[in-house]
Amino acid sequence: MNMEQYFYDGQFLKSYQMAQQDSTDENKKSYLAIFEKYEYAKFPQPTAQLEQSVERADERYEELDEVEQIRTIQDEAQFAQAIKALENDARTADDMRKAESFFVQAQLFLMAHHYDESIHCFMQAVKHNPNKALYYGFAGQTMNRFNWSPFDTLPYIERAIELDPQNARWYWNKALVLTQLYKDLQAEPFLENALIAIEKAIEVCREDQTSLRNGIDSTLENLKEYLFN
């Protein structure tokens, strides 16, 4: 694939890498101007291969269990103590625990409708553990949910897919963002690649993931409307 093909497929990080190879090319310069605006040069890079988290049939992950444990605390003093411990871990623990703490805080902020704080914490989770697809995926998913730019969102989804290519959720989110880009820019390649992404989501979605599959199927029906109108 060339630079433009990666671009229309939502693989902005790969497109950026190819644009850098010949920065004197006028066409590549225009792409580089976009990518540099969003500071892709500073985007986190994986440092190791990890066994990636598996989404459960109820759309939850093992890493969300700590969130539920904290939410079940009824006593205000105990709840405050648990939050203080999380914040302390985010400052003083090793990087892996820092990332876990930020991920849990991100979920708690999200549930409390503090969306910017939530996204900030997801990004910090990625920064401290750049090897975990779950952190990238939830960062991108939440950015898209609250209308962040696709140029912010897609690199996180791109990296989630790169690290965990068997997770249907990441392809689904990619299709959603590419569809929005098509609606905004009326560029047919975005729509074509959104369809490819949703087909991949269907391919890797497990039979027990009925709720996720319903969301994917709904997106496919919406895509068909754009294709046949």
N, C-alpha and C positions, 0 to 999 in steps of 0.2 A: 504494500500500500504506500502511496505517496502522501505528502503533507496534507493536501486538501482532502484526500480520502479519509485519513485519520481525523481530520477536523470535522467532517460531516458525520462521522461515526461517533462523535463525542469523545474521542480519545485525544483530548487537548494536550496532555502531557507528551504523548508521542509526536503529535503534530508540532509542538514546540521544539522538541529535540531535532526534528528534521528541518525546521525553519532555521535553526542555529547553524546548520551545516554549511549554508551559503547565505550569509546575512547581507551580501551585496545584491542579491536578487530582489528586484523591486517588489515582486509579488510576496516574497517571503518577508520582506521588511514590514509590510502591512499587517501580516499575521503576528510578527514579533512584537509590534507595537501593542497589540491587544494582550498577548501573553505576558509581556513585561509589566503592563499595567496591573495585572493580578499577581505579580511576583512569583511566577512559576519556578524561577530559579531557586527559591527558598522552600519549595514544597517538600515535605518530609520524604525521605527515601528509606525503604526497607533495609534492615541490616542483618536479618536472619530469617530462616524459614521456620514457621511455627505450624503446629496442627491447628487448623482453624475451627472456630466454634460452629456447632451445628444447630440450626434453628429447629425448635420443637414444633410439633403439630399445632400447638396453640399459639404460634407466632412469637414465642418467648425464647430466651436464651438463658443458659446457666448464669451468665454474668448479671442478669436482671434479678436473680434471687435475693441478692443483698438489698436491692431497692425495696422489694416486697417485705423483707424482714424489718427494715427501718419504718416502712409505712404502717406496719402493724403495731408499732409502739404507741400505747395510749397515754402514758404518763409524759407530761410536757418536759419535765426535767430530764428524763431518760432520753427523750427524743432530741433535746438540745445537746445532750452529751454525745449522742451518736453522730450528730451533724458536726460537732466540734472535733470529734475523732477523725471524721472524713477529711475535714479541712486541714487538720494536723498532718495526716498522711500525705495530702497533696503538697505539703511544704517540705516534709522531712523524710519520707519513706524512700525506698529504692524506686527506680523508674517504673518498674512493672506495677508496683502498688500505687504509685502516683497516678498512673494511667487508669487503673481500676477505680480509684477514688474519684477522679474527674469524670469517668463514665457514669458512675452512680450519681454524682452531683448533677450531671447533665440531665439524667432522667428525672430527678427530683425537681429541678428547675422547670423542666418541660411540663410536668404534671401541675406545677404551681403557676403555669402560664407566664413564666419569665423566659421568653424565647431567646432573646439575645444572649442572656447568661448561659442558657442551655447549649447553644451552638458554640459559644466560647469554650465551654467545658469539654464538649466533644472534640474540638480542635486541640485542646491541651492533652486529651487522652491519646490522640494520634501522635502528637509531638513526643510524648514520653514513651510510647510503645508503637513505633511506626510499622510494626510487623503484623498487626492484627486487623484483618479485614472488617471485623465487626465495628471497630471504632470509625474507620473510614466510611463504611456504609451508613451507619447511623448519622454521622456528620452530614453526609451528602443528602440523605433522606430528609433530615430535619431542615436543612437549608432550602431544599426544594419546596417543602411544605409551607415555609414562611417566605417564599418568593424572593430568595436570594438570586443573584445573577447565575445563569448557567455556567459562566466562566469561573465562579466560585464553587459551584456544586459538582460539576462533572468530573473534575480531577479526583475528588474523593470517591465517587462511584467507580471511576476508571480503575483506581488503585484497589478498591474492594474486589472488583472482578478479577484483576490481575492476581491477587493473593488467594481468592476463593472462587474459582470459576465454576463451581458446582452449586452455588447459592442462587436460587431463582429470584430472590428478592432484589439483588443488585441489578440484574438484567431488567427487572420490572421498573425499578427506579430510573434506570438509564432510558428506557422507552418513554417514560413520563416526561423527562426533561427534554429529550429529542423532539417529542411531539409539541411541547411548548415552544421550542425553537422554531419548528416548522410554522406554527401559528403566528409567531412574532415576525419571522423573516420571510415566510412564503418560499422557502427553499426546499424543493422536492427531495433532495438527498437526505435531509434530516428525517423526513417522513419514511423514506425507504429503509433507513437504518433503524428507526424506531420499530418498524415491523420485524426486522431481523432480530432485534433485541427481545421483543416480546415472544417471538417464536422460540428463541433460546430459553427464555424463562419457562415456557410451557414444557420444553424438552427436559429440563433438569428439575422441575417441580415434582416433589414426591407425591405419591398417592394419598398419604395421610395429611398432607398440607391443604386441606379443603378450603380453609378460609383464604389463604394466600392465593390459591388457584382461582377462587371466585373473583378476587381483585384483578388478577392477571387477565382472566377471560373478559371482564368488563372493559378493561383497557383495550383489548383486542377488538371488541365490538366498536368502540369509539374510533379506533384506527381505520376500521373498514368503512365507516361513514366518510372519513376524509378521502379514502382511496376511491370511493365510487361516486362521490359528488362532483 
